[in-house]
């Protein structure tokens, strides 16, 4: 009788450990999937912000702010161009 209880406890423990490992693996996969989706959203948002910044720098240059505006505009333009080609 005592051996049966110990065997049952061992089997229940093993099943719980296996269930915990499976749950952890699924949870990790689900979190990873959500993080990838969030990174895609942030990348799209950053692209829009960069284009808006480029437009602002372009406007400042047209208004005559020529100290460091052309340099920053050229660097941002080159960066966006390289990033567009890296995605392909």
BELUR-V462216 format. One record per residue. N is the residue number from 1. OMEGA is omega in whole degrees, -180 to 180 (999 if undefined). D_LAST is the distance of its C-alpha to the last C-alpha in whole Angstrom. Layout:
n:omega:d_last
N:OMEGA:D_LAST
N:OMEGA:D_LAST
This chain:
n:omega:d_last
1:-179:68
2:180:67
3:180:65
4:180:63
5:179:62
6:178:61
7:179:59
8:179:58
9:178:57
10:179:55
11:179:53
12:178:52
13:-180:51
14:179:48
15:179:47
16:178:46
17:179:45
18:177:42
19:179:42
20:178:41
21:179:38
22:179:37
23:179:37
24:180:35
25:178:32
26:180:32
27:178:32
28:179:29
29:-179:27
30:178:27
31:179:27
32:179:24
33:179:22
34:180:24
35:178:22
36:178:19
37:-180:19
38:178:21
39:177:18
40:178:16
41:-180:18
42:178:19
43:178:15
44:180:15
45:180:19
46:178:18
47:179:15
48:179:18
49:179:21
50:178:19
51:177:19
52:178:22
53:177:23
54:178:22
55:177:24
56:179:27
57:177:27
58:178:26
59:178:30
60:179:31
61:179:31
62:178:32
63:175:35
64:177:36
65:-170:35
66:-178:34
67:180:34
68:-179:31
69:180:29
70:180:28
71:-180:27
72:180:25
73:179:23
74:180:22
75:179:21
76:179:19
77:178:18
78:179:16
79:180:15
80:178:13
81:179:12
82:180:10
83:179:9
84:-180:7
85:179:6
86:-179:5
87:-176:4
88:999:0
